Amino acid sequence: MPSVPPFANLRHLHLNGPLMGVRNLVNVIVAPELEDVELVCQGNLDDDIDLGVDIPEGNSDVLYVMFNLFSRRNALSLRRFHFTHTDADVPLLPDPAATATQATGPGSPLLELRALQDVMILQALRDVKYYAEPNILGWVNAWPRLRTLALSALVVFPETLQYIARTCPQVESLTVWKLSTKFVESLSRLEASSAFGPIGEPSGGRPALRAFCVHDYFMPSSSIEIGRVACFFDSLFHQLDAERFWVPCLCHWPRPRGPSPFHGVRQKLKELQLDDEMYPFL
């Protein structure tokens, strides 16, 4: 097969099709100035394809090879990366407990894309597998310019949100699967410690989060819990837009029917924000 010359002027790449077909196109499309990638893949991982790339043992799959191509070619140019896999076997991102040199998982080469500002990873996992550890976002340090993050498999704890506020204050939009069913229980632990309440202004500035979107819902069971959840968000994210809070995310799943069960949380958040405006020094 004759070699394909580089696409010197290509800035945006959008591919939609079977996983193997998308992988084959990514392999031949060399675009040194690529800024925006959107991949929608169907099909299984294939561990038997050899593209001439050395892959660490345990990571020998098509996704790793494909993402490794981007990390080698576009580590400094890529700003936006959206990936959807409708027939996934394993979570894409690496174990958050691993160090940078030990990172594993098909998506570990994505950690080399240091200029990313907008990341969306949607996986329709066959088994129920979610990122559910409070420190699951430890790897977002790899993307210091991140502004928008959407993870279909992320279950959020209060500690997760505190981590974002402290280490990624520039993030403006966060889309997740849902709040943990133990979210209020975790709040109780925080309230009993010095970790609860305003975190102070991080070195990167006040948290910029304005939109918080979910797919599934955890329902606060009482007006007291509603108030506690709303108060936590209000104290942590001062720029949060109540109209963009708990909006069902527009993903590849059916949207929940009927009114948002978190209408009460949103309304309480609006009341707290109004109080903040009227009594800013309290």
Number of C-alpha atoms within 10 A of each C-alpha: 3 4 6 9 10 12 14 11 10 15 15 14 15 12 17 13 13 15 23 19 15 18 20 13 12 19 14 13 14 19 21 20 17 23 20 18 18 17 19 17 22 18 15 17 19 13 14 9 12 13 11 7 12 10 13 9 8 10 16 20 19 22 23 23 26 23 21 24 19 24 20 13 17 21 22 18 20 24 20 20 19 17 17 20 20 19 16 19 16 15 19 21 19 21 18 17 13 12 12 14 6 11 18 21 19 24 20 22 23 22 21 19 24 20 19 25 19 20 20 18 19 22 21 20 18 11 9 7 13 14 19 15 16 17 18 21 19 17 19 16 14 16 19 16 17 23 19 19 18 22 18 23 23 22 22 24 24 22 19 18 19 24 17 21 25 19 18 27 23 21 22 18 20 22 24 21 22 19 20 19 15 13 18 19 14 14 20 13 12 15 14 9 10 9 13 18 16 15 16 12 12 13 10 12 13 19 25 18 23 18 21 22 19 25 21 16 17 14 13 19 9 10 12 10 17 21 18 19 20 22 17 19 20 21 15 23 21 16 15 22 16 20 14 14 21 22 17 21 21 12 14 12 9 10 12 13 7 6 7 14 14 18 13 16 25 23 16 21 25 18 14 17 22 12 12 15 10 10 9 9 6 6
